[in-house]
C-alpha cells in the first residue's frame, strides 16, 4: 500500500505537480512540521505545508538516500543543501487503505538547517496568504 503512495510522492517531488499532490492527500490528513509545535490538521493546511516544502527543498541537490516501507507506513531519508548548509531529514508517511496520505511528519538536522528551513518556510507560507 505505502509503496504505491511513495512512488507517487517521488513523482511529485520530481515534477512539482501540485494537482497530483492534492489528490494524494486525505481530507483528514495531519502534517507534523519540524518547526511548528502543533500538528497541522486537515487537507488544506497539509497541502499548503507540503507545497511550500517542495519549493524550499526543490533544488538540484535534493535526493532521497534511503527508504523503508511496510504496510501503510514509509520512512524516506533525504539530503539537501540549502544556502550552503547540508541538511539531513526524514519524511515519515502514513497512508490509508485508499492510498491517500493521512499523516506526514518531517524531521530535520542539524539545528542550523532547521533554522534555515524555518525562515524559508515562513516566507513561503506568508507569501501564499
Residue pairs with C-beta under 8 A, 6 or more apart in sequence:
1 71
1 72
1 95
1 97
1 99
2 69
2 70
2 71
2 72
2 73
2 74
2 93
2 94
2 95
3 69
3 74
4 99
5 24
5 74
5 93
5 95
5 99
5 100
5 101
6 67
6 69
6 74
6 76
6 93
8 20
8 24
8 99
9 24
9 76
9 91
9 93
9 101
10 64
11 17
11 20
12 18
12 20
12 21
12 24
12 54
13 54
13 58
13 62
16 54
16 55
16 58
18 47
18 51
18 54
21 47
21 50
21 51
21 54
22 43
22 47
24 100
24 101
25 43
25 46
25 47
25 50
25 100
25 101
26 43
26 96
26 98
26 100
26 101
26 102
27 42
27 43
28 41
28 42
28 43
28 102
29 41
29 42
29 43
29 46
29 100
29 101
29 102
29 103
29 104
30 39
30 40
30 41
30 46
30 102
30 103
30 104
31 39
31 40
31 45
31 46
31 49
31 50
31 103
31 104
31 105
32 39
32 40
32 103
32 104
32 105
32 106
33 40
33 49
33 106
33 121
34 89
34 106
34 107
34 108
34 114
34 117
34 118
35 114
35 117
35 118
35 121
35 122
40 46
40 49
46 101
46 104
48 125
48 128
49 121
49 125
50 104
51 128
52 121
52 124
52 125
52 128
53 106
53 121
55 124
56 82
56 117
56 120
56 121
56 124
57 78
57 80
57 82
59 80
59 81
59 82
61 79
61 80
61 81
62 78
62 79
62 80
63 78
63 79
63 80
64 76
64 77
64 78
65 77
65 78
65 79
66 76
66 77
67 74
67 75
67 76
67 77
68 74
68 75
69 75
72 94
72 95
72 96
72 97
73 92
73 93
73 94
74 91
74 92
74 93
74 94
74 95
75 90
75 91
75 92
75 93
76 90
76 91
76 93
77 88
77 89
77 90
78 88
78 89
78 90
78 91
79 86
79 87
79 88
79 89
80 86
80 87
80 89
81 87
82 113
82 116
82 117
82 120
83 116
85 110
85 112
85 113
85 116
86 113
87 108
87 109
87 110
87 113
87 116
87 117
88 108
88 109
88 110
88 113
89 106
89 107
89 108
89 109
89 113
90 106
90 107
91 104
91 105
91 106
92 103
92 104
92 105
92 106
92 107
93 101
93 103
93 104
93 105
94 101
94 102
94 103
94 104
95 101
95 102
96 102
108 114
108 117
